[in-house]
Amino acid sequence: MPAFADTFARHPGTPRRPFLPGPRVWSVLGAALLVTVAATGATLAVHRDAEPAAVAAPPSPSAPAIPGRLLVNALTGLCLTAGDRITVQPCDPAAVTQHWDQQKDGTLRTSGLCLGAVGGSTDERAPMQVTACDGGAGQLWQVLASGRLLGRHSTTCLTLKDLGTAAGTPIHTMSCAKTADFNWTWR
């Protein structure tokens, strides 16, 4: 059986030419055949005994995926969010500042910056920020099976300041506890 290109794209004896972007119309056995070849793909519409209808343009490529995943606090259901300070906010999969990657070097990163304690502190109640990654002790984290985020060079875990549950609650470190405010899940 002849290939589509051999059957419809040329007459016998005509040299083969590549498809160029744009519409092409052929009449085949009384039907109009409209083929639109675009850089992103091909659209094929067959119309019998009628004028070819307009064919919608191919869909535009979707926006690139944001790297990383959301970190959701088990107590609040809110997401870890980078900004002037680290807080929890309603989860928004389109928010770049809520997408985090756990790196092999022990850092948690968003937009190329590392989560760490202000001033590199490993003390309790140290407020969090994102800064250029330097591998300092305050930027190294271990994600425990329980969902807690343990500072590698301390005995403190990431938690909600003063057990706040509202959007905008700051994040800091405290001695690890087995309560929901210390637990985080990847989404």
KOLKOLBA-770237 format. One record per residue (C-alpha): residue number from 1; residue in one letter; z negated, y negated, x negated. Coordinates in steps of 0.2 Angstrom, whole numbers, plus 5000, padded with zeros to 4 digits. Last residue first. Layout:
residues N
(atom NUM; "A"; (Z; Y; X))
...
END
This chain:
residues 187
(atom 187; "R"; (4764; 4915; 4983))
(atom 186; "W"; (4752; 4918; 4969))
(atom 185; "T"; (4734; 4920; 4975))
(atom 184; "W"; (4718; 4910; 4970))
(atom 183; "N"; (4700; 4914; 4971))
(atom 182; "F"; (4686; 4903; 4966))
(atom 181; "D"; (4683; 4895; 4983))
(atom 180; "A"; (4683; 4912; 4990))
(atom 179; "T"; (4666; 4917; 4982))
(atom 178; "K"; (4663; 4929; 4968))
(atom 177; "A"; (4657; 4916; 4956))
(atom 176; "C"; (4663; 4909; 4940))
(atom 175; "S"; (4653; 4896; 4931))
(atom 174; "M"; (4662; 4880; 4936))
(atom 173; "T"; (4678; 4871; 4932))
(atom 172; "H"; (4687; 4857; 4941))
(atom 171; "I"; (4699; 4854; 4955))
(atom 170; "P"; (4700; 4838; 4966))
(atom 169; "T"; (4700; 4839; 4985))
(atom 168; "G"; (4716; 4830; 4991))
(atom 167; "A"; (4718; 4841; 5006))
(atom 166; "A"; (4701; 4845; 5013))
(atom 165; "T"; (4690; 4860; 5009))
(atom 164; "G"; (4678; 4853; 4997))
(atom 163; "L"; (4666; 4865; 4989))
(atom 162; "D"; (4659; 4851; 4978))
(atom 161; "K"; (4675; 4851; 4967))
(atom 160; "L"; (4686; 4866; 4972))
(atom 159; "T"; (4687; 4880; 4958))
(atom 158; "L"; (4694; 4885; 4942))
(atom 157; "C"; (4683; 4896; 4932))
(atom 156; "T"; (4670; 4894; 4918))
(atom 155; "T"; (4664; 4906; 4905))
(atom 154; "S"; (4673; 4897; 4891))
(atom 153; "H"; (4687; 4900; 4879))
(atom 152; "R"; (4699; 4909; 4890))
(atom 151; "G"; (4695; 4898; 4905))
(atom 150; "L"; (4695; 4910; 4920))
(atom 149; "L"; (4707; 4909; 4935))
(atom 148; "R"; (4699; 4920; 4948))
(atom 147; "G"; (4711; 4931; 4959))
(atom 146; "S"; (4700; 4946; 4958))
(atom 145; "A"; (4712; 4954; 4946))
(atom 144; "L"; (4708; 4940; 4934))
(atom 143; "V"; (4721; 4927; 4928))
(atom 142; "Q"; (4716; 4922; 4911))
(atom 141; "W"; (4718; 4903; 4906))
(atom 140; "L"; (4721; 4893; 4890))
(atom 139; "Q"; (4723; 4874; 4892))
(atom 138; "G"; (4705; 4869; 4888))
(atom 137; "A"; (4705; 4879; 4872))
(atom 136; "G"; (4720; 4869; 4865))
(atom 135; "G"; (4737; 4877; 4865))
(atom 134; "D"; (4746; 4860; 4863))
(atom 133; "C"; (4755; 4859; 4880))
(atom 132; "A"; (4759; 4841; 4885))
(atom 131; "T"; (4747; 4836; 4899))
(atom 130; "V"; (4742; 4842; 4916))
(atom 129; "Q"; (4724; 4837; 4922))
(atom 128; "M"; (4708; 4846; 4927))
(atom 127; "P"; (4690; 4839; 4929))
(atom 126; "A"; (4677; 4847; 4918))
(atom 125; "R"; (4663; 4852; 4930))
(atom 124; "E"; (4656; 4865; 4918))
(atom 123; "D"; (4661; 4863; 4900))
(atom 122; "T"; (4677; 4869; 4891))
(atom 121; "S"; (4683; 4852; 4888))
(atom 120; "G"; (4701; 4848; 4881))
(atom 119; "G"; (4699; 4830; 4884))
(atom 118; "V"; (4702; 4832; 4903))
(atom 117; "A"; (4703; 4851; 4906))
(atom 116; "G"; (4720; 4859; 4906))
(atom 115; "L"; (4735; 4864; 4916))
(atom 114; "C"; (4750; 4863; 4904))
(atom 113; "L"; (4766; 4852; 4907))
(atom 112; "G"; (4784; 4859; 4907))
(atom 111; "S"; (4786; 4855; 4926))
(atom 110; "T"; (4771; 4865; 4930))
(atom 109; "R"; (4763; 4876; 4917))
(atom 108; "L"; (4748; 4888; 4916))
(atom 107; "T"; (4744; 4893; 4898))
(atom 106; "G"; (4739; 4909; 4891))
(atom 105; "D"; (4752; 4911; 4878))
(atom 104; "K"; (4761; 4924; 4889))
(atom 103; "Q"; (4764; 4910; 4901))
(atom 102; "Q"; (4758; 4909; 4919))
(atom 101; "D"; (4771; 4898; 4929))
(atom 100; "W"; (4766; 4885; 4942))
(atom 99; "H"; (4775; 4877; 4956))
(atom 98; "Q"; (4765; 4864; 4966))
(atom 97; "T"; (4772; 4849; 4957))
(atom 96; "V"; (4790; 4854; 4961))
(atom 95; "A"; (4786; 4852; 4979))
(atom 94; "A"; (4800; 4861; 4989))
(atom 93; "P"; (4788; 4876; 4993))
(atom 92; "D"; (4776; 4864; 5001))
(atom 91; "C"; (4758; 4870; 5002))
(atom 90; "P"; (4746; 4858; 5010))
(atom 89; "Q"; (4737; 4850; 4995))
(atom 88; "V"; (4724; 4855; 4982))
(atom 87; "T"; (4720; 4843; 4968))
(atom 86; "I"; (4724; 4841; 4950))
(atom 85; "R"; (4723; 4822; 4945))
(atom 84; "D"; (4737; 4809; 4943))
(atom 83; "G"; (4748; 4823; 4951))
(atom 82; "A"; (4748; 4842; 4949))
(atom 81; "T"; (4745; 4852; 4965))
(atom 80; "L"; (4736; 4869; 4967))
(atom 79; "C"; (4740; 4874; 4985))
(atom 78; "L"; (4730; 4874; 5001))
(atom 77; "G"; (4724; 4890; 5010))
(atom 76; "T"; (4707; 4882; 5010))
(atom 75; "L"; (4695; 4896; 5004))
(atom 74; "A"; (4708; 4908; 4996))
(atom 73; "N"; (4716; 4894; 4986))
(atom 72; "V"; (4735; 4896; 4984))
(atom 71; "L"; (4744; 4895; 4968))
(atom 70; "L"; (4763; 4892; 4972))
(atom 69; "R"; (4776; 4900; 4961))
(atom 68; "G"; (4787; 4896; 4946))
(atom 67; "P"; (4804; 4889; 4944))
(atom 66; "I"; (4812; 4878; 4958))
(atom 65; "A"; (4827; 4887; 4965))
(atom 64; "P"; (4843; 4877; 4962))
(atom 63; "A"; (4849; 4868; 4978))
(atom 62; "S"; (4862; 4878; 4988))
(atom 61; "P"; (4880; 4878; 4984))
(atom 60; "S"; (4890; 4868; 4997))
(atom 59; "P"; (4896; 4879; 5011))
(atom 58; "P"; (4915; 4882; 5011))
(atom 57; "A"; (4924; 4868; 5021))
(atom 56; "A"; (4926; 4872; 5039))
(atom 55; "V"; (4943; 4879; 5044))
(atom 54; "A"; (4953; 4868; 5056))
(atom 53; "A"; (4963; 4878; 5068))
(atom 52; "P"; (4980; 4885; 5064))
(atom 51; "E"; (4992; 4881; 5078))
(atom 50; "A"; (4994; 4895; 5090))
(atom 49; "D"; (5004; 4911; 5093))
(atom 48; "R"; (4990; 4922; 5085))
(atom 47; "H"; (4978; 4913; 5073))
(atom 46; "V"; (4971; 4922; 5057))
(atom 45; "A"; (4957; 4913; 5047))
(atom 44; "L"; (4953; 4917; 5029))
(atom 43; "T"; (4941; 4906; 5019))
(atom 42; "A"; (4941; 4909; 5000))
(atom 41; "G"; (4928; 4905; 4987))
(atom 40; "T"; (4919; 4891; 4978))
(atom 39; "A"; (4934; 4883; 4970))
(atom 38; "A"; (4943; 4883; 4986))
(atom 37; "V"; (4957; 4894; 4993))
(atom 36; "T"; (4961; 4891; 5011))
(atom 35; "V"; (4972; 4904; 5020))
(atom 34; "L"; (4980; 4901; 5036))
(atom 33; "L"; (4990; 4915; 5044))
(atom 32; "A"; (5001; 4910; 5059))
(atom 31; "A"; (5006; 4925; 5069))
(atom 30; "G"; (5023; 4929; 5074))
(atom 29; "L"; (5025; 4944; 5063))
(atom 28; "V"; (5018; 4935; 5048))
(atom 27; "S"; (5020; 4916; 5046))
(atom 26; "W"; (5012; 4909; 5031))
(atom 25; "V"; (5001; 4894; 5029))
(atom 24; "R"; (4992; 4889; 5012))
(atom 23; "P"; (4977; 4877; 5012))
(atom 22; "G"; (4971; 4870; 4995))
(atom 21; "P"; (4965; 4876; 4978))
(atom 20; "L"; (4979; 4884; 4968))
(atom 19; "F"; (4983; 4903; 4970))
(atom 18; "P"; (4991; 4909; 4954))
(atom 17; "R"; (5010; 4911; 4954))
(atom 16; "R"; (5019; 4928; 4954))
(atom 15; "P"; (5038; 4927; 4952))
(atom 14; "T"; (5049; 4928; 4967))
(atom 13; "G"; (5059; 4944; 4968))
(atom 12; "P"; (5051; 4950; 4984))
(atom 11; "H"; (5043; 4936; 4993))
(atom 10; "R"; (5026; 4929; 4988))
(atom 9; "A"; (5008; 4927; 4993))
(atom 8; "F"; (5008; 4937; 5009))
(atom 7; "T"; (5012; 4955; 5004))
(atom 6; "D"; (5010; 4954; 4985))
(atom 5; "A"; (4994; 4944; 4986))
(atom 4; "F"; (4987; 4956; 4999))
(atom 3; "A"; (4990; 4971; 4988))
(atom 2; "P"; (5004; 4983; 4993))
(atom 1; "M"; (5000; 5000; 5000))
END
